[in-house]
Amino acid sequence: MKAGAPLLGVFGGTFDPIHQGHLCTARVVSKRLQLDRLHIIPAVRPPLKPATGADSEQRLQMLQLALTEYHEFYLDLCEYRRTGPSYTTTTLRNLRQRYPQHHLVLIIGADTFAGLSDWHQHKALSKLTHLAVMSRRSTPTPTLLTEGFTAINREQLKQQNTGGLLAVEVPSPDISSTFIRAGITTGKDVSSMLCPAVWDYIQQHRLYGCNAIGSGPPEKPVSEQAPEVTATGARRLE
């Protein structure tokens, strides 16, 4: 069997704020699917999500802080620089033009997968990408094979161009940005769910109703930033 095409993982979101669950998920999925690249793509504001406490620039700053030690990821600003609504199909077409030799793997959660039919041009997705649906042991494995997707295994990702669907069990902590924002607003200590630098940033800028909660994040060693990288350890793509 041929080696197949290189794989490019697409992990997008508002990251409002980025937390340990995001980072754990990205690393686990990248390793289990043996991705050649993983692009973390912040959206200015997805059409189906309302505005919250952090603006686009603040969310980008937090991403850069969180990714300082993650040199294997690419911080892709293709959606951040785009004007108008941020649609996944537009992003996938952009990536296919920039990386024509790669097979794309869109990484989404089980809840997002369940609402796939609400997406803009959702029927076009199977012609643009594979889908990797994150699941936990406590949640059912996705089995919906509609909208042009068929069940495949990891090896077939490299052989089949698009339209494959597979579930990836992710033992990530049960953390959500919504829970973190609510916890900060009500004065709970959510520092363990965030990178220390991100927690510091939230306190400094009083985001999400933060009133400088007394307990800070646990002390952790901070690796030196790679000299060839500016602002973040992840390689930044404008």
Secondary structure, DSSP 8 states (H G I E B T S, - for coil): ------EEEEEEE--TT--HHHHHHHHHHHHHTT-SEEEEEE-S--TTS---SS-HHHHHHHHHHHTTT-TT-EEE-TTTT--S---HHHHHHHHHHH-TTSEEEEEEEHHHHHTGGGSTTGGGGGGT-EEEEEE-TTS-------TT-EE--HHHHHHS-S-EEEEEE----S--HHHHHHHHHTT---GGGS-HHHHHHHHHTTGGG----S------------TT-SS-SSEEE-
